């Protein structure tokens, strides 16, 4: 067990672990079931952005990506799925 912990700490100390992971739209599109939104919610909208909607754990999640470069994730906002209850009446 001690060897495993030592190996884990050594791995975490590598330069690879020091670099933050940037979620690109290409990775997101292949890995996450989602709906393409025709427009971003007002509080997330901006020039050069596009949004995707997911549902998970009773929440509505909007992922915001930049249109620039590798199309990195630039924002994320979640709302309780209960907000849809009024739409179902």
C-alpha positions in Angstrom: 0.0 0.0 0.0 2.8 2.4 0.9 4.4 1.8 -2.6 1.1 2.7 -4.3 0.8 5.9 -2.3 4.4 6.8 -3.1 3.9 6.1 -6.8 0.7 8.2 -6.8 2.4 11.1 -5.2 5.3 10.8 -7.7 2.9 10.8 -10.6 1.1 13.9 -9.2 4.4 15.7 -9.0 5.1 15.3 -12.7 4.9 18.4 -15.0 1.9 16.7 -16.7 -0.1 17.2 -13.4 1.0 20.8 -13.2 -0.7 21.8 -16.5 -4.4 22.4 -16.2 -6.7 20.4 -18.4 -8.6 22.5 -21.0 -11.9 21.0 -22.1 -12.2 21.6 -25.9 -15.4 21.3 -27.8 -14.0 18.4 -29.8 -13.5 16.4 -26.6 -16.9 17.5 -25.2 -18.8 16.7 -28.4 -17.5 13.1 -28.5 -17.8 12.4 -24.8 -20.9 14.2 -23.5 -24.5 13.6 -24.7 -25.9 17.1 -25.3 -28.3 19.4 -27.2 -27.0 22.2 -29.4 -28.6 25.5 -28.3 -29.5 28.0 -31.1 -28.4 30.8 -28.7 -26.8 31.0 -25.3 -28.8 32.2 -22.3 -28.6 35.9 -21.9 -26.3 35.9 -18.9 -23.8 33.6 -20.7 -24.1 35.1 -24.2 -21.3 37.0 -25.8 -19.5 37.5 -29.1 -17.7 34.4 -30.3 -19.5 32.0 -28.0 -21.7 29.0 -28.5 -23.6 26.9 -25.9 -24.6 23.2 -25.4 -27.1 21.9 -22.9 -26.9 18.7 -20.8 -29.0 17.2 -18.1 -27.4 15.4 -15.1 -28.3 14.8 -11.5 -31.6 16.8 -11.7 -29.8 19.8 -13.2 -29.8 21.6 -16.5 -26.2 22.4 -17.4 -25.1 24.9 -20.0 -21.6 24.6 -21.3 -20.2 27.7 -23.0 -17.4 27.4 -25.6 -15.3 30.0 -27.4 -15.3 29.9 -31.2 -11.6 30.8 -31.2 -8.7 28.3 -31.6 -9.4 24.9 -30.2 -12.8 26.1 -29.0 -12.1 25.8 -25.2 -14.8 25.7 -22.5 -15.1 29.2 -21.1 -18.0 29.0 -18.7 -20.5 26.6 -17.2 -23.8 27.3 -15.4 -26.3 24.9 -13.8 -30.0 25.3 -12.9 -32.3 22.9 -11.0 -34.3 20.8 -13.3 -37.4 21.8 -11.2 -37.5 25.0 -13.3 -39.0 22.9 -16.1 -42.1 21.9 -14.0 -44.0 25.0 -15.1 -43.4 24.2 -18.8 -45.0 20.8 -18.4 -48.4 22.0 -17.2 
